[in-house]
Amino acid sequence: MTQHEMRRIALQALYLANQEPDLDYDEIVSRTQRALDLKDLPDFSQELVKGVLSQKADLDEEISKYLKSGWRIERLAQIDRAILELGLYEIKNSKQIEPVAALDEALNLGEEFSSEKSKAFINGVLGNFIDEK
């Protein structure tokens, strides 16, 4: 399984976590495994999910700084929010890929799971964090 495929699995788990914020990590993993018909969540997927969930408040706060005036992170489409959280987590923390590659991965996920308009939005928000590095 490629890193991109494992990242897709992590994204789907994070989407679930955003939809049902009261779920604990084990329940998120269990439901994701059932939904995707997986025996186990790959280690890399688990690492990403744990990382994002452990930094969720900080990630959301940082993302919120780059939303248009009057917009709140809670108003974003849940899939776009999950893509932004995952992308920002990797930009800030990944030792496996460079920040620009993490942005490219987020854009690929946006292309697969969201709309063209959302892809441009994701690029606009996460691009700010590339410039900061």
C-alpha positions as CSV (number, residue, x, y, z in Angstrom):
1,M,0.0,0.0,0.0
2,T,1.4,3.4,-0.9
3,Q,1.7,6.4,1.4
4,H,-1.0,8.1,-0.6
5,E,-3.4,5.2,0.0
6,M,-2.6,5.2,3.7
7,R,-3.1,9.0,3.7
8,R,-6.5,8.5,2.1
9,I,-7.4,6.1,4.9
10,A,-6.3,8.6,7.5
11,L,-8.3,11.3,5.8
12,Q,-11.5,9.2,6.0
13,A,-10.9,8.5,9.7
14,L,-10.4,12.3,10.3
15,Y,-13.6,13.0,8.4
16,L,-15.4,10.7,10.7
17,A,-13.8,12.3,13.7
18,N,-15.0,15.7,12.5
19,Q,-18.5,14.5,12.0
20,E,-18.7,12.8,15.4
21,P,-16.3,14.7,17.7
22,D,-17.3,12.7,20.8
23,L,-15.8,9.5,19.4
24,D,-12.6,8.3,21.0
25,Y,-9.6,7.2,18.9
26,D,-10.4,3.5,19.2
27,E,-13.9,3.9,18.0
28,I,-12.7,6.1,15.1
29,V,-10.3,3.3,14.1
30,S,-12.9,0.6,14.5
31,R,-15.5,2.4,12.4
32,T,-13.0,3.3,9.7
33,Q,-11.8,-0.3,9.5
34,R,-15.4,-1.5,9.1
35,A,-16.3,1.2,6.6
36,L,-13.3,0.5,4.4
37,D,-13.3,-3.3,5.0
38,L,-9.8,-3.3,6.5
39,K,-8.4,-5.8,8.9
40,D,-6.2,-3.2,10.4
41,L,-5.5,0.5,9.9
42,P,-1.9,0.8,8.5
43,D,0.7,2.2,10.9
44,F,1.2,5.3,8.8
45,S,-2.5,6.0,8.8
46,Q,-2.7,5.6,12.5
47,E,0.3,7.9,13.0
48,L,-1.4,10.6,11.0
49,V,-4.8,10.2,12.7
50,K,-3.2,10.3,16.2
51,G,-1.0,13.2,15.3
52,V,-3.9,15.3,13.9
53,L,-6.2,14.5,16.8
54,S,-3.5,15.3,19.4
55,Q,-3.0,18.7,17.8
56,K,-6.5,19.4,16.5
57,A,-7.2,22.5,18.5
58,D,-3.9,24.1,17.5
59,L,-4.3,23.1,13.9
60,D,-7.8,24.5,13.8
61,E,-6.7,27.7,15.4
62,E,-3.9,28.2,12.9
63,I,-6.2,27.3,9.9
64,S,-8.7,29.8,11.2
65,K,-6.2,32.7,10.9
66,Y,-6.4,32.3,7.1
67,L,-10.1,32.1,6.7
68,K,-12.0,35.0,5.2
69,S,-13.3,37.5,7.7
70,G,-16.6,36.2,9.2
71,W,-15.8,32.6,8.4
72,R,-15.4,30.0,11.2
73,I,-13.7,26.6,10.8
74,E,-17.0,25.0,11.9
75,R,-18.6,26.3,8.7
76,L,-16.2,24.5,6.4
77,A,-17.3,21.3,4.7
78,Q,-16.1,18.5,6.9
79,I,-14.0,16.9,4.2
80,D,-12.2,20.2,3.5
81,R,-11.6,20.7,7.2
82,A,-10.1,17.2,7.5
83,I,-7.9,17.8,4.4
84,L,-6.7,21.1,5.8
85,E,-6.0,19.5,9.2
86,L,-4.1,16.6,7.7
87,G,-2.2,18.8,5.3
88,L,-1.2,21.3,8.0
89,Y,-0.2,18.5,10.4
90,E,2.1,17.1,7.7
91,I,3.5,20.5,6.7
92,K,4.4,21.2,10.3
93,N,5.5,17.7,11.5
94,S,6.4,15.3,8.8
95,K,9.9,14.0,8.6
96,Q,9.0,11.8,5.6
97,I,8.0,14.5,3.1
98,E,8.9,18.2,2.5
99,P,6.2,20.8,3.2
100,V,5.6,21.4,-0.5
101,A,5.0,17.7,-1.0
102,A,2.6,17.7,1.9
103,L,0.7,20.5,0.2
104,D,0.7,18.5,-3.1
105,E,-0.7,15.6,-1.2
106,A,-3.5,17.7,0.3
107,L,-4.3,19.0,-3.1
108,N,-4.5,15.5,-4.5
109,L,-6.9,14.5,-1.7
110,G,-8.9,17.6,-2.4
111,E,-9.2,16.6,-6.1
112,E,-10.3,13.1,-5.1
113,F,-12.7,13.9,-2.3
114,S,-13.9,17.5,-2.8
115,S,-14.5,20.0,-5.5
116,E,-12.3,22.0,-7.8
117,K,-13.3,25.2,-5.9
118,S,-12.3,23.5,-2.6
119,K,-9.0,22.5,-4.1
120,A,-8.2,26.1,-4.8
121,F,-9.3,27.0,-1.3
122,I,-7.1,24.3,0.2
123,N,-4.2,25.6,-1.8
124,G,-4.8,29.2,-0.7
125,V,-5.0,28.3,3.0
126,L,-2.1,25.8,3.2
127,G,0.1,27.8,0.9
128,N,0.3,30.4,3.7
129,F,2.1,27.8,5.9
130,I,4.6,26.9,3.1
131,D,5.6,30.6,3.0
132,E,6.1,30.6,6.8
133,K,8.7,27.8,6.7
